[in-house]
Amino acid sequence: MKYDTIIIGAGPAGIAAAIYLKRAGRKICVIERKRVGGLLHNAHHVENYPGFHGVKGKELAGHMKGQLHKWNIEIVHETATVILEKDSGFRIVTPDNERFARTVVLATGTIPKKLDIEGAVEMEGVHLFYEVADLPELADGKDVVVIGSGDAAFDYALNLSEQEASVIITFRGENPRCLSLLSERVKADPSIQIYPDFHPVSFRSHNGRIVMKCHHIDIEADYVLGAIGRVPEDRLLADFKEVPAGLFVAGDVQQGKCRQVGIAVGDGISSAMQILDYLEASD
Ligand SMILES: Cc1cc2nc3c(=O)[nH]c(=O)nc-3n(C[C@H](O)[C@H](O)[C@H](O)COP(=O)(O)OP(=O)(O)OC[C@H]3O[C@@H](n4cnc5c(N)ncnc54)[C@H](O)[C@@H]3O)c2cc1C
């Protein structure tokens, strides 16, 4: 069976594309490797998406997921590993399946930059994480160190504090690089301490916790959350010299610094509209 479009990634960009194409009567499938809603699951409060005065990222993701279900859109929870051009269309491969489509929307977002620090690889997934949504249950007031000085690090700290964690934010340099609104909220929060000019050197485990060695002090915690930036998840494009006709790229995976829900949604819709023209021309 051949789909009109396969959408890889069910973040805001992929979801917006899927809804648009389904309403236009196209046969589509969404492939998502993790959570429907994508990076929104990491966003504490989204206050700049029109129509919502302030909504938790998870809640907004839930609304989007509900919309996919309302339109009966097929979602498969698999990881797309390869895209191949085939018979004037594409073959999309996952570990257990392959599917064929006339067009593809690549809406794979971004992946976190990893900390290049001794012990980081060994600690990852146990005491060291890169997305707040991946942290284990935070009941009983856990201690969490957030590394990073940007919007995501400060957003994570506020999120964790609301879940009754005690939070330390550490970063290199004297001043944070986040929105002043976020740093003011963090400064006003008694559960969050800010340690500027910190240089982590190594991680090790100790009595079921993690010890972060810095130049002049060791910090012990239940978890460390790295938030030092993200890079586009464009590995599925690596085999193409240039993006082939019929393959459309949408959302954070291509937006450089402009990574926002509204932009991703608009981008997904724009891709879907271009796909309809493309499909109609070859129907
Ligand atoms: C802490 C934080 C707070 C934020 N707060 C705001 C805010 O207040 N306002 C705002 O506008 N924006 C905010 N953002 C940004 C916003 O979340 C993103 O811009 C938006 O989610 C991007 O949507 P997307 O669909 O392009 O990508 P994503 O949401 O990243 O979705 C991509 C999806 O693709 C999936 N995927 C990737 N590769 C594959 C594969 N090979 N196979 C299958 N699936 C795959 C991923 O699992 C993911 O679900 C925030 C981000 C963070 C981290």
The ligand as an ORCA input file, in Angstrom:
! r2SCAN-3c Opt
* xyz 0 1
  C      12.164     23.855     27.638
  C      11.473     24.328     26.388
  C      10.501     25.298     26.472
  C       9.891     25.771     25.320
  N       8.933     26.749     25.451
  C       8.347     27.246     24.352
  C       7.374     28.295     24.468
  O       7.047     28.747     25.567
  N       6.828     28.763     23.307
  C       7.160     28.278     22.080
  O       6.600     28.732     21.075
  N       8.080     27.281     21.948
  C       8.676     26.765     23.047
  N       9.602     25.771     22.917
  C       9.973     25.303     21.563
  C       8.954     24.323     20.971
  O       8.712     23.247     21.867
  C       9.467     23.809     19.640
  O       9.766     24.920     18.796
  C       8.463     22.915     18.915
  O       8.090     21.810     19.716
  C       9.071     22.424     17.588
  O       8.167     21.584     16.938
  P       8.661     20.519     15.838
  O       7.441     19.750     15.475
  O       9.419     21.203     14.778
  O       9.722     19.593     16.588
  P       9.597     18.705     17.931
  O       8.566     19.260     18.852
  O      10.991     18.580     18.396
  O       9.061     17.315     17.369
  C       9.848     16.467     16.589
  C       9.338     15.044     16.778
  O       9.997     14.186     15.829
  C      10.250     12.939     16.473
  N      11.317     12.274     15.720
  C      12.592     12.718     15.523
  N      13.280     11.857     14.743
  C      12.431     10.838     14.449
  C      12.569      9.630     13.684
  N      13.722      9.324     13.070
  N      11.507      8.796     13.591
  C      10.335      9.097     14.222
  N      10.152     10.239     14.966
  C      11.179     11.091     15.075
  C      10.648     13.346     17.877
  O      10.508     12.250     18.780
  C       9.665     14.486     18.160
  O       8.485     14.014     18.774
  C      10.245     25.255     24.049
  C      11.217     24.253     23.965
  C      11.833     23.799     25.120
  C      12.898     22.736     25.028
*
